[in-house]
Amino acid sequence: MYLNGTIYEGEWKNELKHEEGLEICPNGNQYEGSYADGKPEGVGVFTWNNGEKYEGEWHNGMRHGSGTWHGLYGELFAGEWKCGKADGKGVHVGRNGTQYFFTESLSLL
């Protein structure tokens, strides 16, 4: 447990979170998945305290690669991510179920 109340259960390397772990923040946000050098790296799931969720690839602590974001009202984006934002090919499903397909770069979320 950290001084700020964050809880981490998992593996360590050189005093940094590494390999598989679970981190729960005092505000209720949590990440479960792979780490490298203290940051999410590889595949993992981040769940916000409001119920939003991202499942997919991470690089250097940011959503990066292939992944799916689930919103609060049934909306989602499944596709490519770059530097923490939806950016690339994918499908966005809106609150009303309307599907939008992207075949090139975008900055959606």
MOPAC internal coordinates of N, CA, C and O (Angstrom, degrees):
PM7 1SCF
backbone

  N    0.0000 0     0.00 0     0.00 0    0    0    0
  C    1.4514 1     0.00 0     0.00 0    1    0    0
  C    1.5370 1   108.34 1     0.00 0    2    1    0
  O    1.2310 1   121.16 1   -44.45 1    3    2    1
  N    1.3251 1   115.39 1   135.55 1    3    2    1
  C    1.4620 1   121.40 1   177.90 1    5    3    2
  C    1.5284 1   110.20 1   -88.30 1    6    5    3
  O    1.2310 1   119.99 1   -16.12 1    7    6    5
  N    1.3082 1   117.63 1   163.88 1    7    6    5
  C    1.4580 1   122.24 1   179.74 1    9    7    6
  C    1.5268 1   112.42 1   -60.09 1   10    9    7
  O    1.2310 1   120.04 1   149.49 1   11   10    9
  N    1.3400 1   117.54 1   -30.51 1   11   10    9
  C    1.4670 1   120.57 1  -179.86 1   13   11   10
  C    1.5321 1   112.79 1   -81.03 1   14   13   11
  O    1.2310 1   119.91 1  -179.95 1   15   14   13
  N    1.3326 1   117.78 1     0.05 1   15   14   13
  C    1.4569 1   121.68 1   177.84 1   17   15   14
  C    1.5140 1   114.33 1    98.35 1   18   17   15
  O    1.2310 1   119.63 1   174.52 1   19   18   17
  N    1.3243 1   118.31 1    -5.48 1   19   18   17
  C    1.4616 1   121.35 1   177.89 1   21   19   18
  C    1.5241 1   109.43 1   -67.83 1   22   21   19
  O    1.2310 1   121.04 1   -42.40 1   23   22   21
  N    1.3180 1   115.62 1   137.60 1   23   22   21
  C    1.4625 1   122.03 1   178.92 1   25   23   22
  C    1.5189 1   108.40 1  -111.92 1   26   25   23
  O    1.2310 1   120.51 1   -46.49 1   27   26   25
  N    1.3279 1   116.63 1   133.51 1   27   26   25
  C    1.4619 1   121.73 1   175.56 1   29   27   26
  C    1.5138 1   108.58 1  -129.50 1   30   29   27
  O    1.2310 1   121.44 1   -51.62 1   31   30   29
  N    1.3304 1   114.86 1   128.38 1   31   30   29
  C    1.4633 1   121.53 1   173.65 1   33   31   30
  C    1.5114 1   106.92 1  -123.12 1   34   33   31
  O    1.2310 1   120.45 1   -60.51 1   35   34   33
  N    1.3219 1   116.74 1   119.49 1   35   34   33
  C    1.4533 1   118.82 1   179.74 1   37   35   34
  C    1.5055 1   112.22 1   163.20 1   38   37   35
  O    1.2310 1   121.80 1    17.83 1   39   38   37
  N    1.3148 1   114.16 1  -162.17 1   39   38   37
  C    1.4544 1   121.47 1  -174.91 1   41   39   38
  C    1.5279 1   111.29 1   -89.90 1   42   41   39
  O    1.2310 1   121.46 1   -24.18 1   43   42   41
  N    1.3373 1   114.81 1   155.82 1   43   42   41
  C    1.4633 1   122.42 1  -178.64 1   45   43   42
  C    1.5232 1   109.23 1  -130.66 1   46   45   43
  O    1.2310 1   121.33 1   -27.07 1   47   46   45
  N    1.3328 1   115.07 1   152.93 1   47   46   45
  C    1.4588 1   121.12 1   170.93 1   49   47   46
  C    1.5169 1   106.38 1  -147.92 1   50   49   47
  O    1.2310 1   120.46 1   -54.48 1   51   50   49
  N    1.3090 1   116.72 1   125.52 1   51   50   49
  C    1.4710 1   122.38 1  -178.78 1   53   51   50
  C    1.5325 1   111.23 1    53.05 1   54   53   51
  O    1.2310 1   120.80 1  -138.82 1   55   54   53
  N    1.3222 1   116.08 1    41.18 1   55   54   53
  C    1.4695 1   124.17 1   177.78 1   57   55   54
  C    1.5261 1   113.55 1    65.98 1   58   57   55
  O    1.2310 1   120.02 1  -159.36 1   59   58   57
  N    1.3342 1   117.57 1    20.64 1   59   58   57
  C    1.4628 1   122.84 1   176.50 1   61   59   58
  C    1.5242 1   109.65 1  -123.00 1   62   61   59
  O    1.2310 1   120.48 1   -30.43 1   63   62   61
  N    1.3368 1   116.70 1   149.57 1   63   62   61
  C    1.4624 1   120.68 1   175.30 1   65   63   62
  C    1.5192 1   107.54 1   -59.10 1   66   65   63
  O    1.2310 1   120.82 1   -45.40 1   67   66   65
  N    1.3421 1   116.04 1   134.60 1   67   66   65
  C    1.4571 1   119.86 1  -175.24 1   69   67   66
  C    1.5216 1   109.28 1  -155.11 1   70   69   67
  O    1.2310 1   120.55 1   -36.68 1   71   70   69
  N    1.3295 1   116.55 1   143.32 1   71   70   69
  C    1.4693 1   124.03 1  -177.03 1   73   71   70
  C    1.5309 1   109.61 1    69.52 1   74   73   71
  O    1.2310 1   119.13 1    45.34 1   75   74   73
  N    1.3241 1   119.26 1  -134.66 1   75   74   73
  C    1.4720 1   122.19 1  -173.53 1   77   75   74
  C    1.5263 1   111.76 1   -89.96 1   78   77   75
  O    1.2310 1   121.07 1   -39.77 1   79   78   77
  N    1.3483 1   115.55 1   140.23 1   79   78   77
  C    1.4528 1   119.15 1   178.47 1   81   79   78
  C    1.5171 1   112.47 1  -167.25 1   82   81   79
  O    1.2310 1   121.76 1    -9.05 1   83   82   81
  N    1.3188 1   114.23 1   170.95 1   83   82   81
  C    1.4625 1   123.76 1   177.11 1   85   83   82
  C    1.5150 1   107.67 1  -130.97 1   86   85   83
  O    1.2310 1   120.79 1   -53.80 1   87   86   85
  N    1.3384 1   116.09 1   126.20 1   87   86   85
  C    1.4636 1   121.69 1   178.96 1   89   87   86
  C    1.5242 1   108.38 1  -121.47 1   90   89   87
  O    1.2310 1   120.69 1   -52.37 1   91   90   89
  N    1.3166 1   116.29 1   127.63 1   91   90   89
  C    1.4622 1   121.94 1   178.86 1   93   91   90
  C    1.5217 1   107.81 1  -121.32 1   94   93   91
  O    1.2310 1   121.03 1   -58.66 1   95   94   93
  N    1.3332 1   115.64 1   121.34 1   95   94   93
  C    1.4621 1   121.92 1  -178.58 1   97   95   94
  C    1.5267 1   110.41 1   -88.38 1   98   97   95
  O    1.2310 1   119.96 1   -23.88 1   99   98   97
  N    1.3330 1   117.69 1   156.12 1   99   98   97
  C    1.4653 1   121.21 1  -179.64 1  101   99   98
  C    1.5355 1   113.05 1   -58.05 1  102  101   99
  O    1.2310 1   119.96 1   150.99 1  103  102  101
  N    1.3323 1   117.68 1   -29.01 1  103  102  101
  C    1.4731 1   120.07 1  -179.64 1  105  103  102
  C    1.5224 1   112.92 1   -81.31 1  106  105  103
  O    1.2310 1   119.72 1   178.57 1  107  106  105
  N    1.3426 1   118.14 1    -1.43 1  107  106  105
  C    1.4532 1   121.99 1   178.30 1  109  107  106
  C    1.5143 1   114.95 1   100.14 1  110  109  107
  O    1.2310 1   119.59 1   168.28 1  111  110  109
  N    1.3341 1   118.40 1   -11.72 1  111  110  109
  C    1.4632 1   119.89 1   174.42 1  113  111  110
  C    1.5197 1   108.69 1   -64.78 1  114  113  111
  O    1.2310 1   120.71 1   -32.40 1  115  114  113
  N    1.3511 1   116.25 1   147.60 1  115  114  113
  C    1.4614 1   117.93 1   176.07 1  117  115  114
  C    1.5171 1   111.52 1  -149.02 1  118  117  115
  O    1.2310 1   121.83 1   -28.48 1  119  118  117
  N    1.3323 1   114.11 1   151.52 1  119  118  117
  C    1.4572 1   122.50 1   176.78 1  121  119  118
  C    1.5145 1   108.24 1  -128.66 1  122  121  119
  O    1.2310 1   121.19 1   -46.38 1  123  122  121
  N    1.3359 1   115.34 1   133.62 1  123  122  121
  C    1.4582 1   120.53 1   174.86 1  125  123  122
  C    1.5115 1   108.37 1  -131.84 1  126  125  123
  O    1.2310 1   120.90 1   -56.97 1  127  126  125
  N    1.3201 1   115.88 1   123.03 1  127  126  125
  C    1.4537 1   119.57 1  -179.98 1  129  127  126
  C    1.5031 1   112.46 1   160.09 1  130  129  127
  O    1.2310 1   121.39 1    28.06 1  131  130  129
  N    1.3163 1   114.95 1  -151.94 1  131  130  129
  C    1.4624 1   122.05 1  -175.80 1  133  131  130
  C    1.5230 1   111.57 1   -87.63 1  134  133  131
  O    1.2310 1   121.58 1   -33.64 1  135  134  133
  N    1.3186 1   114.58 1   146.36 1  135  134  133
  C    1.4618 1   123.14 1   176.33 1  137  135  134
  C    1.5168 1   109.08 1  -128.74 1  138  137  135
  O    1.2310 1   121.27 1   -24.64 1  139  138  137
  N    1.3239 1   115.18 1   155.36 1  139  138  137
  C    1.4630 1   122.21 1   168.96 1  141  139  138
  C    1.5232 1   106.82 1  -145.28 1  142  141  139
  O    1.2310 1   120.72 1   -51.82 1  143  142  141
  N    1.2932 1   116.22 1   128.18 1  143  142  141
  C    1.4650 1   122.11 1   178.26 1  145  143  142
  C    1.5309 1   112.68 1    53.00 1  146  145  143
  O    1.2310 1   120.48 1  -141.97 1  147  146  145
  N    1.3391 1   116.69 1    38.03 1  147  146  145
  C    1.4547 1   121.90 1   174.15 1  149  147  146
  C    1.5146 1   115.85 1    88.56 1  150  149  147
  O    1.2310 1   119.53 1   176.85 1  151  150  149
  N    1.3488 1   118.49 1    -3.15 1  151  150  149
  C    1.4724 1   121.52 1  -177.03 1  153  151  150
  C    1.5245 1   110.52 1  -123.96 1  154  153  151
  O    1.2310 1   120.22 1   -27.92 1  155  154  153
  N    1.3490 1   117.19 1   152.08 1  155  154  153
  C    1.4636 1   118.87 1   173.82 1  157  155  154
  C    1.5279 1   110.86 1   -56.09 1  158  157  155
  O    1.2310 1   120.85 1   -48.75 1  159  158  157
  N    1.3289 1   115.98 1   131.25 1  159  158  157
  C    1.4655 1   122.35 1  -177.11 1  161  159  158
  C    1.5262 1   107.63 1  -154.51 1  162  161  159
  O    1.2310 1   120.45 1   -53.37 1  163  162  161
  N    1.3169 1   116.75 1   126.63 1  163  162  161
  C    1.4644 1   119.99 1  -177.72 1  165  163  162
  C    1.5191 1   109.40 1   104.09 1  166  165  163
  O    1.2310 1   120.43 1    52.02 1  167  166  165
  N    1.3198 1   116.78 1  -127.98 1  167  166  165
  C    1.4606 1   121.49 1  -177.66 1  169  167  166
  C    1.5268 1   109.85 1  -115.25 1  170  169  167
  O    1.2310 1   121.16 1   -43.48 1  171  170  169
  N    1.3438 1   115.38 1   136.52 1  171  170  169
  C    1.4536 1   119.35 1   178.82 1  173  171  170
  C    1.5184 1   111.92 1  -167.09 1  174  173  171
  O    1.2310 1   121.70 1    -6.80 1  175  174  173
  N    1.3258 1   114.35 1   173.20 1  175  174  173
  C    1.4656 1   122.29 1  -179.64 1  177  175  174
  C    1.5234 1   108.61 1  -124.16 1  178  177  175
  O    1.2310 1   120.78 1   -54.69 1  179  178  177
  N    1.3403 1   116.12 1   125.31 1  179  178  177
  C    1.4596 1   121.51 1   174.76 1  181  179  178
  C    1.5175 1   107.08 1  -111.23 1  182  181  179
  O    1.2310 1   120.82 1   -52.50 1  183  182  181
  N    1.3283 1   116.04 1   127.50 1  183  182  181
  C    1.4608 1   121.46 1   178.25 1  185  183  182
  C    1.5212 1   108.17 1  -119.50 1  186  185  183
  O    1.2310 1   121.02 1   -58.20 1  187  186  185
  N    1.3467 1   115.66 1   121.80 1  187  186  185
  C    1.4521 1   120.83 1   177.07 1  189  187  186
  C    1.5230 1   109.82 1   -78.78 1  190  189  187
  O    1.2310 1   120.64 1   -23.69 1  191  190  189
  N    1.3207 1   116.37 1   156.31 1  191  190  189
  C    1.4652 1   121.10 1  -178.81 1  193  191  190
  C    1.5243 1   112.62 1   -65.26 1  194  193  191
  O    1.2310 1   119.49 1   164.84 1  195  194  193
  N    1.3343 1   118.58 1   -15.16 1  195  194  193
  C    1.4656 1   121.23 1   178.63 1  197  195  194
  C    1.5258 1   112.18 1   -91.47 1  198  197  195
  O    1.2310 1   119.67 1   178.53 1  199  198  197
  N    1.3322 1   118.23 1    -1.47 1  199  198  197
  C    1.4567 1   121.85 1   177.32 1  201  199  198
  C    1.5151 1   115.44 1   105.99 1  202  201  199
  O    1.2310 1   119.54 1   167.86 1  203  202  201
  N    1.3279 1   118.49 1   -12.14 1  203  202  201
  C    1.4626 1   119.75 1   175.80 1  205  203  202
  C    1.5215 1   108.65 1   -65.90 1  206  205  203
  O    1.2310 1   121.24 1   -25.68 1  207  206  205
  N    1.3510 1   115.24 1   154.32 1  207  206  205
  C    1.4613 1   119.07 1  -177.48 1  209  207  206
  C    1.5209 1   110.11 1  -148.09 1  210  209  207
  O    1.2310 1   120.95 1   -37.99 1  211  210  209
  N    1.3402 1   115.80 1   142.01 1  211  210  209
  C    1.4599 1   122.33 1   171.66 1  213  211  210
  C    1.5156 1   107.70 1  -123.59 1  214  213  211
  O    1.2310 1   121.12 1   -51.75 1  215  214  213
  N    1.3340 1   115.47 1   128.25 1  215  214  213
  C    1.4575 1   122.15 1   177.30 1  217  215  214
  C    1.5133 1   107.71 1  -122.43 1  218  217  215
  O    1.2310 1   120.24 1   -59.29 1  219  218  217
  N    1.3192 1   117.15 1   120.71 1  219  218  217
  C    1.4565 1   118.03 1   179.05 1  221  219  218
  C    1.5039 1   113.53 1   160.97 1  222  221  219
  O    1.2310 1   122.00 1    27.70 1  223  222  221
  N    1.3321 1   113.77 1  -152.30 1  223  222  221
  C    1.4525 1   121.38 1  -173.74 1  225  223  222
  C    1.5277 1   111.65 1   -88.60 1  226  225  223
  O    1.2310 1   122.11 1   -31.61 1  227  226  225
  N    1.3388 1   113.57 1   148.39 1  227  226  225
  C    1.4596 1   123.01 1  -179.64 1  229  227  226
  C    1.5151 1   109.26 1  -130.51 1  230  229  227
  O    1.2310 1   121.25 1   -30.56 1  231  230  229
  N    1.3327 1   115.21 1   149.44 1  231  230  229
  C    1.4620 1   120.56 1   172.45 1  233  231  230
  C    1.5211 1   108.40 1  -144.98 1  234  233  231
  O    1.2310 1   121.11 1   -55.17 1  235  234  233
  N    1.3291 1   115.47 1   124.83 1  235  234  233
  C    1.4650 1   121.77 1   177.82 1  237  235  234
  C    1.5334 1   112.55 1    54.71 1  238  237  235
  O    1.2310 1   120.62 1  -142.14 1  239  238  237
  N    1.3373 1   116.43 1    37.86 1  239  238  237
  C    1.4631 1   121.84 1   176.31 1  241  239  238
  C    1.5171 1   115.27 1    83.94 1  242  241  239
  O    1.2310 1   119.90 1  -175.25 1  243  242  241
  N    1.3539 1   117.80 1     4.75 1  243  242  241
  C    1.4664 1   120.77 1  -179.31 1  245  243  242
  C    1.5252 1   111.12 1  -123.77 1  246  245  243
  O    1.2310 1   120.82 1   -26.21 1  247  246  245
  N    1.3486 1   116.03 1   153.79 1  247  246  245
  C    1.4562 1   120.63 1   173.62 1  249  247  246
  C    1.5175 1   106.80 1   -62.69 1  250  249  247
  O    1.2310 1   120.70 1   -56.30 1  251  250  249
  N    1.3229 1   116.27 1   123.70 1  251  250  249
  C    1.4644 1   119.97 1  -174.82 1  253  251  250
  C    1.5244 1   108.35 1  -160.77 1  254  253  251
  O    1.2310 1   120.34 1   -59.18 1  255  254  253
  N    1.3285 1   116.96 1   120.82 1  255  254  253
  C    1.4595 1   121.80 1  -176.99 1  257  255  254
  C    1.5191 1   108.92 1   115.52 1  258  257  255
  O    1.2310 1   120.42 1    39.17 1  259  258  257
  N    1.2997 1   116.81 1  -140.83 1  259  258  257
  C    1.4659 1   122.31 1  -178.74 1  261  259  258
  C    1.5272 1   109.72 1   -97.90 1  262  261  259
  O    1.2310 1   120.73 1   -45.95 1  263  262  261
  N    1.3433 1   116.20 1   134.05 1  263  262  261
  C    1.4538 1   118.37 1   179.16 1  265  263  262
  C    1.5184 1   112.47 1  -170.99 1  266  265  263
  O    1.2310 1   121.57 1    -9.31 1  267  266  265
  N    1.3343 1   114.61 1   170.69 1  267  266  265
  C    1.4621 1   121.99 1  -179.19 1  269  267  266
  C    1.5142 1   110.11 1  -128.76 1  270  269  267
  O    1.2310 1   121.15 1   -52.61 1  271  270  269
  N    1.3212 1   115.40 1   127.39 1  271  270  269
  C    1.4663 1   122.63 1   174.26 1  273  271  270
  C    1.5173 1   108.12 1  -104.18 1  274  273  271
  O    1.2310 1   120.53 1   -49.85 1  275  274  273
  N    1.3359 1   116.58 1   130.15 1  275  274  273
  C    1.4577 1   123.45 1   177.76 1  277  275  274
  C    1.5272 1   108.35 1  -109.88 1  278  277  275
  O    1.2310 1   120.42 1   -58.49 1  279  278  277
  N    1.3155 1   116.81 1   121.51 1  279  278  277
  C    1.4505 1   121.50 1  -179.63 1  281  279  278
  C    1.5257 1   112.52 1   -85.74 1  282  281  279
  O    1.2310 1   121.20 1     2.12 1  283  282  281
  N    1.3145 1   115.31 1  -177.88 1  283  282  281
  C    1.4628 1   121.97 1  -176.11 1  285  283  282
  C    1.5236 1   114.06 1   -75.44 1  286  285  283
  O    1.2310 1   120.54 1   154.24 1  287  286  285
  N    1.3137 1   116.58 1   -25.76 1  287  286  285
  C    1.4615 1   120.05 1  -171.64 1  289  287  286
  C    1.5205 1   112.53 1  -117.35 1  290  289  287
  O    1.2310 1   120.19 1  -149.68 1  291  290  289
  N    1.3279 1   117.25 1    30.32 1  291  290  289
  C    1.4442 1   121.70 1   177.69 1  293  291  290
  C    1.5162 1   114.82 1    90.57 1  294  293  291
  O    1.2310 1   119.97 1   173.32 1  295  294  293
  N    1.3227 1   117.66 1    -6.68 1  295  294  293
  C    1.4483 1   119.64 1   178.80 1  297  295  294
  C    1.5259 1   109.99 1   -76.74 1  298  297  295
  O    1.2310 1   121.23 1   -23.51 1  299  298  297
  N    1.3271 1   115.24 1   156.49 1  299  298  297
  C    1.4601 1   119.04 1   177.96 1  301  299  298
  C    1.5227 1   109.92 1  -156.99 1  302  301  299
  O    1.2310 1   121.62 1   -19.27 1  303  302  301
  N    1.3285 1   114.50 1   160.73 1  303  302  301
  C    1.4570 1   121.67 1   169.15 1  305  303  302
  C    1.5104 1   106.41 1  -130.74 1  306  305  303
  O    1.2310 1   120.85 1   -55.98 1  307  306  305
  N    1.3284 1   115.97 1   124.02 1  307  306  305
  C    1.4602 1   121.94 1   176.48 1  309  307  306
  C    1.5146 1   107.22 1  -120.09 1  310  309  307
  O    1.2310 1   120.80 1   -61.59 1  311  310  309
  N    1.3115 1   116.08 1   118.41 1  311  310  309
  C    1.4549 1   119.14 1  -179.24 1  313  311  310
  C    1.5032 1   112.27 1   166.03 1  314  313  311
  O    1.2310 1   121.49 1    34.94 1  315  314  313
  N    1.3238 1   114.76 1  -145.06 1  315  314  313
  C    1.4580 1   121.88 1  -174.60 1  317  315  314
  C    1.5254 1   111.58 1   -91.37 1  318  317  315
  O    1.2310 1   121.62 1   -35.54 1  319  318  317
  N    1.3281 1   114.51 1   144.46 1  319  318  317
  C    1.4651 1   122.52 1   179.68 1  321  319  318
  C    1.5103 1   108.55 1  -128.51 1  322  321  319
  O    1.2310 1   121.14 1   -32.21 1  323  322  321
  N    1.3318 1   115.42 1   147.79 1  323  322  321
  C    1.4668 1   120.04 1   178.24 1  325  323  322
  C    1.5260 1   108.33 1  -144.17 1  326  325  323
  O    1.2310 1   120.50 1   -54.68 1  327  326  325
  N    1.3126 1   116.65 1   125.32 1  327  326  325
  C    1.4656 1   122.67 1   177.11 1  329  327  326
  C    1.5287 1   112.47 1    51.31 1  330  329  327
  O    1.2310 1   120.45 1  -138.97 1  331  330  329
  N    1.3232 1   116.74 1    41.03 1  331  330  329
  C    1.4593 1   121.48 1   174.67 1  333  331  330
  C    1.5148 1   116.14 1    89.82 1  334  333  331
  O    1.2310 1   119.68 1   177.48 1  335  334  333
  N    1.3343 1   118.22 1    -2.52 1  335  334  333
  C    1.4678 1   120.81 1  -177.23 1  337  335  334
  C    1.5190 1   110.92 1  -126.67 1  338  337  335
  O    1.2310 1   121.06 1   -30.64 1  339  338  337
  N    1.3447 1   115.58 1   149.36 1  339  338  337
  C    1.4619 1   120.24 1   173.27 1  341  339  338
  C    1.5166 1   107.31 1   -60.88 1  342  341  339
  O    1.2310 1   120.44 1   -55.41 1  343  342  341
  N    1.3249 1   116.76 1   124.59 1  343  342  341
  C    1.4582 1   119.63 1  -174.93 1  345  343  342
  C    1.5189 1   109.20 1  -159.82 1  346  345  343
  O    1.2310 1   120.70 1   -83.41 1  347  346  345
  N    1.3110 1   116.26 1    96.59 1  347  346  345
  C    1.4530 1   119.74 1   178.94 1  349  347  346
  C    1.5066 1   111.34 1   139.34 1  350  349  347
  O    1.2310 1   120.95 1    20.96 1  351  350  349
  N    1.3082 1   115.79 1  -159.04 1  351  350  349
  C    1.4570 1   121.58 1  -178.63 1  353  351  350
  C    1.5194 1   109.93 1   -69.88 1  354  353  351
  O    1.2310 1   121.51 1   -37.28 1  355  354  353
  N    1.3430 1   114.71 1   142.72 1  355  354  353
  C    1.4487 1   118.78 1   176.86 1  357  355  354
  C    1.5067 1   111.68 1   169.52 1  358  357  355
  O    1.2310 1   121.76 1     4.75 1  359  358  357
  N    1.3134 1   114.23 1  -175.25 1  359  358  357
  C    1.4601 1   120.79 1   177.56 1  361  359  358
  C    1.5228 1   108.44 1  -127.90 1  362  361  359
  O    1.2310 1   121.62 1   -45.32 1  363  362  361
  N    1.3224 1   114.50 1   134.68 1  363  362  361
  C    1.4633 1   120.74 1   175.28 1  365  363  362
  C    1.5183 1   107.35 1  -112.59 1  366  365  363
  O    1.2310 1   120.66 1   -53.06 1  367  366  365
  N    1.3185 1   116.35 1   126.94 1  367  366  365
  C    1.4633 1   121.48 1   176.61 1  369  367  366
  C    1.5138 1   106.74 1  -109.03 1  370  369  367
  O    1.2310 1   120.92 1   -58.18 1  371  370  369
  N    1.3270 1   115.84 1   121.82 1  371  370  369
  C    1.4528 1   121.21 1  -178.73 1  373  371  370
  C    1.5227 1   112.77 1   -80.96 1  374  373  371
  O    1.2310 1   120.88 1    -4.02 1  375  374  373
  N    1.3246 1   115.92 1   175.98 1  375  374  373
  C    1.4686 1   121.98 1  -179.44 1  377  375  374
  C    1.5250 1   112.85 1   -56.46 1  378  377  375
  O    1.2310 1   120.99 1   145.77 1  379  378  377
  N    1.3233 1   115.71 1   -34.23 1  379  378  377
  C    1.4595 1   119.80 1  -177.54 1  381  379  378
  C    1.5282 1   112.56 1   -89.25 1  382  381  379
  O    1.2310 1   119.90 1  -174.31 1  383  382  381
  N    1.3254 1   117.80 1     5.69 1  383  382  381
  C    1.4541 1   122.01 1   178.56 1  385  383  382
  C    1.5096 1   114.37 1    90.29 1  386  385  383
  O    1.2310 1   119.53 1   176.45 1  387  386  385
  N    1.3305 1   118.49 1    -3.55 1  387  386  385
  C    1.4555 1   121.88 1   178.35 1  389  387  386
  C    1.5260 1   109.73 1   -65.03 1  390  389  387
  O    1.2310 1   120.98 1   -46.79 1  391  390  389
  N    1.3309 1   115.72 1   133.21 1  391  390  389
  C    1.4532 1   120.86 1  -179.32 1  393  391  390
  C    1.5162 1   110.60 1  -104.30 1  394  393  391
  O    1.2310 1   121.08 1   -44.45 1  395  394  393
  N    1.3184 1   115.54 1   135.55 1  395  394  393
  C    1.4553 1   122.85 1   176.33 1  397  395  394
  C    1.5198 1   106.83 1  -122.05 1  398  397  395
  O    1.2310 1   120.41 1   -52.33 1  399  398  397
  N    1.3237 1   116.83 1   127.67 1  399  398  397
  C    1.4526 1   121.48 1  -179.61 1  401  399  398
  C    1.5167 1   109.54 1  -106.10 1  402  401  399
  O    1.2310 1   120.98 1   -45.85 1  403  402  401
  N    1.3279 1   115.74 1   134.15 1  403  402  401
  C    1.4527 1   121.73 1  -179.81 1  405  403  402
  C    1.5216 1   108.43 1  -115.48 1  406  405  403
  O    1.2310 1   120.61 1   -49.02 1  407  406  405
  N    1.3117 1   116.44 1   130.98 1  407  406  405
  C    1.4540 1   121.41 1  -179.56 1  409  407  406
  C    1.5237 1   112.60 1  -114.17 1  410  409  407
  O    1.2310 1   120.79 1  -176.41 1  411  410  409
  N    1.3311 1   116.10 1     3.59 1  411  410  409
  C    1.4593 1   120.55 1   178.21 1  413  411  410
  C    1.5161 1   109.12 1  -147.61 1  414  413  411
  O    1.2310 1   120.85 1    -0.67 1  415  414  413
  N    1.3047 1   115.99 1   179.33 1  415  414  413
  C    1.4590 1   122.06 1  -175.61 1  417  415  414
  C    1.5185 1   112.83 1   -56.97 1  418  417  415
  O    1.2310 1   121.20 1   -37.90 1  419  418  417
  N    1.3312 1   115.32 1   142.10 1  419  418  417
  C    1.4507 1   122.95 1   176.03 1  421  419  418
  C    1.5134 1   108.73 1  -150.58 1  422  421  419
  O    1.2310 1   120.07 1   -16.60 1  423  422  421
  N    1.2865 1   117.47 1   163.40 1  423  422  421
  C    1.4672 1   122.64 1   170.00 1  425  423  422
  C    1.5039 1   106.53 1  -127.28 1  426  425  423
  O    1.2310 1   120.81 1   -83.91 1  427  426  425
  N    1.3260 1   116.05 1    96.09 1  427  426  425
  C    1.4594 1   122.16 1  -171.08 1  429  427  426
  C    1.5119 1   112.69 1   -98.49 1  430  429  427
  O    1.2310 1   119.99 1   130.11 1  431  430  429
  N    1.3086 1   117.63 1   -49.89 1  431  430  429
  C    1.4685 1   120.85 1  -173.03 1  433  431  430
  C    1.5065 1   111.14 1  -112.86 1  434  433  431
  O    1.2310 1   120.10 1   180.00 1  435  434  433

